[in-house]
Structures are given as structure tokens and as C-alpha cells.
Amino acid sequence: MTTTTPADPARHLRTPVFRTLVVGWTLANVADSLLTLLMAVWVADLTGSAALGGVAFALLGLPALASPFLGHLADRVSRRLMLVAAYVVGALGLVPLFWVHRPDQVWVIFASTLVYSAVAYVTGACQSGILKDLLPNEALGHANGRLSMIDQVFRVALPILGAAVYALVGVVPLVAVAIGGFAAAAVVFLLVQVVESRYEDDPAESYLAAITAGFRHLFGTQPLGGMTWNAVIVFASVGLVNAVVFAVLDGLGLPSAWLGPLTVLQGVAGFVAGAVTPRLMARFGRPRVYALGILAAGLALVPLMFSWVVPAVAAQALLGFGVTAAVIAWVTERQVRTPERLQGRVAAAGHLVNNLPGTVVTALGAGLLAFVDYRLLVLANVVVVVGAGLVALRLRRTPDPEVSDAQVTRAA
């Protein structure tokens, strides 16, 4: 009798096409991460108004409202060329920033911020479908882990590098690098060739039904739907911690500047999660890894209620690992359970679910902080997140669907 060793799914990531796509996404990641926080800092420094700086920060999340429309577009056109167009527009949208020098020109920063932020949502709408077209289901987790590792590296390095450059020479070199990143990414995606899936419009389907199809699939397909409802609760709840983070640091006796090192610690742990989560999913299943990641995140919040500095700092690594592992498992489940013709809309719906609830709750939490002790808000967060993790443990692993969709036609 002979035995065969299962092929390594990661081998699909070693193709020239995938490696080229990763280069393109890496360049775009540099560009759309470098100025994320500095836009708000620049506005505040230029005008002397923290409130206007807050407006710039809020504008970063506004394009999320266009996600359903971007997702619908990504399912109807070439996703590769849509990325090329988005990166060109993103680069051009930053060019006017070279001439901003006075407080009365702050509206230019606001306009560029909207364009700049929208590029990330276009990438989110297109990336999932391209990966689904290029890779078999068993390799998607490895691809998501690889991309997550890249994202975590930039999460650690770029804020530190960007803040140092801004403090020394100002924002102009950073704007130039971001423009160069978008332009280079556009060239990469213009030259690489990917066989893409397309779908034909259903004449009986209304436009409203078409743009909301991603949400219906995201919440109505099991076990993806159970994971998504769970994620909405978790992402919303975590917004409470974001609202009270400086109060937590004060309660631990740490200066506000410690937020930077703690974020770096989370990023390092997230990098490790990106490396090991694909293997965990292959062994235990995506729903179980998602649940364990959420439980880890909830338990990591417990030390924040007390004056336990060392456990609280160490727990940030567990928080970064747990959240990253859960997100990778959820995103991979979403890709596997979604037919090609819906990838753009479901991915866009997922990005809205990932960002909007936390943003809303963060704003509410900031208001509650004036009346409620921060430890009670952290406790509420622990109860909700741990409870969500326990509920998620009941989700069951099911066989992956066959890759078949009669409405999809392949086009070079």
C-alpha cells in the first residue's frame, strides 16, 4: 500500500502572477497607510485647531458609505483595471497637497483625504475577487495570512517612520512617496495579466437588489452569516476600548506616548498570527479559529480594568494575535463561501461591517466617558467580546462549496 502526502496549498502563492500582485498591493499599502494619521495631524498643526484635525480623521471613514456601490462596480468590470484607475486617481488626488501652506487652504487637505481614503475601499472591493479567481479555496487562507503579515509590518513601521519624517522635514516628502507608491502600483496592475471572472446583469434584478446582494449573502450564508453577525457585535464593542484608551493608560499610570509602543506590540503579534493562522484553519476549521481568536481578544482586555501594568502590556500581544487570527478566518470564510460574481459586493459589505460599527460606538463611548467610569466600559466590552467568542464556538465547520457558478464567464 502506498500513501500520498497532501500537496502544500502555499505552493499556489509561489507563482509569478501572485508574487507580482503582492508587489502591487504592497506598493499601494505603503501609499494608503503612510498619510492616514498625518493628514489629521497636519490639519491640526496648520490651523491650530484640534477640532479640524478631528474632521480630517473623520473624513477617512466617510468613503465607507460608498462601499456597496464600489462592490457592485467591482463585480461588473475588470477588477484589475479598476485598481489601476483607483491608484491613478489616488496619486493625482494627492498632487494638490504640494501647494498647501496656509490655514485657509485646509479644504484642499479635506478633499485629498476623501480621495485618498476611497482608494483603500476600492482595493478592498477588488482584492477578494482577484484572489478567488487566481487561487483555489485551500490556498486562500495562506494568501490572506501573507497579506496580513505585510499589513502588520507597515502598521508597525510606517507610523514611526512617517512621524519622524514629518517632525524633521515636514509632510512634502511623505506626500511624494505616497504618490510614487500609487503610481507604481498602477503600473504593476496595468502590466500583470489575470484571468478574471465576470457576470452578466440579471434584467429582472433591480439596481437596489443588485447593490445589496453582498449584504444578503454575507449575513444569510452559513456558517459565514453566524460569523458575520458575531463580528458586527465584536467590532462594535471594541469601539468602546478605542474611546477610553487614554483613560486606560492614565489608570495604568502610563503616559499617552505609550500608545505607540503598545500598537507596535499588537502589530508584531498580528504578524505572527498571519504566519500561523492558515495552518490553524486547516487543522481546526475557520469558524473554530475565529471563535478562539475572539475569546483571546476578550480575555486580553481583562487586565485593562486593573492597575496591572505588566499583565496589561503583555496582554496587548494576545489582543493583536487574537484579532488578526479572527479577521483572517472570517475573511477566508467569506471568500470561500462567495461565488465569483458576488466577490466585490460581499467584500465591500464586509469592509463596511468591519469599520462602521466600531466608528459609531467609539463616538458614543467618548460621550459616555464623561459620565461612566472607564473600567465599567472596559468590563462591558469584556463581557460582550467573551460572550461572543463563546457563542462562536457553537458554529460548525462545513464542507467547502464546489467552485461552480453558471452565471460566471471567464474573460482574459
N, C-alpha and C positions, 0 to 999 in steps of 0.2 A: 504494500500500500504506500502511496506517495502523498505527501502533504504539500500544500502551496502556501506561501507566505503572502498575506494581503499586500497589495501594492500601496505604497505611501501616497496618500492623497496630495501631500505637499509637492509632489513631483509636477503637478499642473502649474505650480507657481514659478517653475524654473524655465518657462517658455519665453522666447524673446518678446512676444507681444505683451504678456503680463508684466514682464520687467519694464518694458517701455512705458506701459500705462502707469506703473508705480512711480516712475520718474516724473511723469506729467503731474500726477496727483501730489507728489512731494513738492514740486515747484509751486503748485497752486496753494498747497498747505502753508508753505513759507509766506507766500504773499498775503493770504487771507487771515493769517494769525498774527503777523508782525505788528499791525496797527490797531488791533482790536481794542486794547485798553488805552493806547496812547492817543487815540482820537479824542476821548473824553478828557484826558489829562491836558492835551494841547488846548482844547477849548477853555478849560478852567484857567490855565496859565495865561492865555491870550486875553481873556475878558475879566479875569479876577473873580469870576462867578462860579461857585461850586454847583449852583442850580443849573446853569447852562451846560456845565460838564456832565451833569446827570442826564440832561436832554440828549446829548450826543450818545451816551451809553444806552439810553432807552431806544434810540433810533436803530441800534444794532439788531434789536429783536423785531422791529416792525415788519421787515420783509417776510417774516414767518407767515403772516396773514395771506401772502400770495402763494404759499406752498401748494394748495390744491390746483391752482392754475398752472404753476410750473410743472407739477407732476403730470397733469393732463397733456401738456405740450411735449414733455419728455417721452410720452408713450406714442406720440403721433409723428415725430420727426426723428432724424438721426441723432441719437444722444451724443455721439462723438462730436458732430458738428455743432450741436447746441452748446457743448462745453467750449469749443473753440470760440464761438460768438460771445459767450459769457466772459471768458478770460480777456478777450479783446476789449469788450465794453468795460470790464473791471479796470484794466490798465488805463484806458482813456479817461475813465471817471476819476482817477487819482491825479492826472496831469495838472488840473487847475490848482491843486494844493501848493504847487511851487510858487504861486504868486500871492499866497495868503500871508499877510504880515500885520494886519490891523484888526482890532476888535470888530469893526463894522463889516469885516469880510467873513465873519464866522458862519454865515449862511452857506458859504461855499463848502466848508467842512461838513456841515449837516448834509448837504446834497451828496457829497462824495461818500459820506458814511452810509447813506441809504444804498447807493450803487455797490459799494464795497461789501456790505453785509449780504446783499442779494446774491452775490456770486457764490457764497457758501451754500445757499439753499438750492441753487441750480446744480452745484456739484452733488449735493445730497440726492436730488431727484434723478440724476443721470447715472451716478456711480453704481447703484444697486443693479440696474438693468444691464449695464455693460458687464459686470461681474457674472451675472446669471447667464448671459449669452456666451461668455468666454469659458466658464468653468463648470464642471459637474457639481452636483449638490454636495458630494462628500468633500470637495475642496473649498467650499465657500467659507467654512469656519476658519480654515487656515488663512485664507485671504483676508478675512475680517481681522483676525489676530495680527497679521503682518501690518495692515494699515493702521490698526490701533496702536501698535508699537511705535510706528513713525509719528503718529499724532501725539503720543505721550512724550517722545523725545523733544518735539517742538514746544509742547506745553511746559516742559522744564526749562529749556534753553532760551527760547525766544523772548519771554518776558524779561529775563535778566539781561540779555544782550540788548534788547530794544530800550530798556530803561537806562542802561549805561550809555548807549549812543545818544539818546535824547538828552541826557544830562550834560554830556560833553560837547556835542556839536549841534544839537537840535534835531528837528524831525525830517529835514530835507533828505539826508542820506537814506533814511528808512523808507520814505515815500519812493525814492528811486529804486531801492531794492524790491519793494512790493510791485512796482510797475514792471520791473525786469522779470520777476517771478511769474506774473500773469502772462506776459508776452511770451516767455519761454515755454510755459505750459501750453499756450495756444498753438505754438509751432509743433510741439510734440504730438498733440492730438490731431493736428492737421495732417501730419505725415504718417501716423500709425494707421494700420488697416485692421478693422474689426468687423466680422460678420454679425450684423445686428438684426434683431427681431423687430418686426413691425406689426401693427394690427390695423384692420380695416374698421372704419366707423360703422356702427350699427345704426342704420337710418331710423329705426324705431326707438332709439335711446335718446332722451332729451339731453341737452347740454348740462343741466343740473345733475342728472343721474350720472353722466359721464365723469364730471369732476369730483363727485362724492363717492364714486365706486371704490376708490382706495380706502376710504374710511370704513365702508361697509365690509370690505374684505378683511381689513386689519382687525376689526372687532368681532367679525362673525365667523371666522375660520378657526377651528380648534386644532391643537391647543394654543395657537397663536393668539386667539381672541382672549383667552384667560390670562395669558402673559401680558397682553396689552392693557387690559383693564387694571391688572395688578400694577403695571408700570406707571399708569396715569396717577394712581394713588401714591406710589412711592415718589415719583418725580415732583408731584405737588407738595408732598410732605417735606421733602428735602429742602424746599424753598424756605421753610421756617428756619433751618440752620443757617442758610445763607443770610437771612435777615438779622440773625443775632450773633454772627461770627465775631464781631468786635467786642460784644458784651461777653462772649465766652472767653476770649483772650484776656480781657480785663479780669474776669473771675478767676482765671488761672494765674494771674499775676504776671502775664506776658505782655510786652509792648505790641502795638499793632503791626510793627515791622515783621513780627514772626509769621504773619500770614504768608509771606513769600516762601520762606523755608518749608512751611507745612504743605504748601501747594506743591513744591518740588518733591517732597516725600511722597505725596499722593501720586504724582506723576511717575516716579520711579517704580512704585508698587504696581501702577497701571501698566507699565512696560512689561513687568514680569507676568502680569495677568494675560497680556496679549500673546506671550510666548507659550504659556501652558494651557490656556483655556481651550484651544482646539482639541487637544488630547483629552482633556476632561470631558468635553462634549461627546467625543467619540466613545468614551467608556460609560458615562452615566446618562447621556442624553441631554439635549439642550434645555428642556424645562427644569430638570433637576439642578443643573449648573446655575440657571437663572435664579432659582429659589435659594440655593446656598449662597450665591453672591449677595442677594438682598438681605438674607439673615446676617451675613458677615458685616454688611454696611450698618444694619441696625444695631448690632452689638458694639460696633466701633464708636457709636455715638454715646454710649453709656458713660464713659469717663468724663465727658464734657460737662456733666451735671455736678461734678465734684471738683475739688481743688487738687486733683491728682495730676500733676504736670507731666511726669514721665509716662504714666499709662495713657494720658490724653494725647501726647505727642506720638507715642508708638502706635496708638490706635488709628492714626491718620493713614498709616501704611495699609492696615486692614481695610479701611474705608476705600482707599484708592483701588486696592485689589478687587474688593467685592463689587463695587460699582462698575468697574471696567469689565469684569467677567460677566456680570449680569447683562450689560448692554451688548456685549459681543454675542452672547447666547440668544438674546431677543432679536437682534438684527439678523443673525444667521437663520433663525426660525422664520422670520419674516420673508427672507429671500427664498428659502426652500419651499415655503407654502404658497408662494405667489407666482402665478403664470407670467410669462414674459410680457404679455400685453398689458399687465397691470403694474409692472415693477415701478415705473416712475410715479404713479399716483399713490401706491401704497408706501413707497419710500418717503414721498413728500408728506403724506399723512403722519408717518412715523416721526419725522422731524418736528412736525407741529406738536404732536403728543409729547415729545421729548423736551421741548423748550417752553411752550406756553404755560402749562400748569405751574411749573416752578416759578416762572416770572411773576405770575399773578399772586401766588402765595407769598413770595418774597416781599412784594409791596404791602400785602396785608399784614405780614409778620412784622415789618418795620413799624407799622402803626400800632400793633398790639404791644410792642416792646415798651411803649410809653406807659402802659397800664399793667402789664403782666411780667412777673419775674422771668428772666430768660431761661432759668432752669426748668420752669414749668413748660415752656415752649419746647425745650430740648426733650423733656420727658414725653410730651405728646408725640414728638417726632419718633422717639424710640419705640413707643407703643405701636404706632401706626406701621412703621417700617418692619419691625419684628413680626407683627401680626400679619402683614402682607407676605413676608417670607414664609411663615408657617402655612398660610393658605396656599401659596405657590407650590409647596411640597406635595400637594394633592394633585397637581397637574401631571398627567401621564404622557410618557413618551409614546408616540405613534409612528408607524412606518412612513417614510418619506413618500410623497406622491410621485407617480410616474411623470416624467417630463414629456407632457403631451398637451398640446393646445391647438385645436382645429382652426382657431381664428388667427394663428400666427403664421406669417410667411417670412422666410429668410431672404434678406437682401444684402448684397455685398456693400 
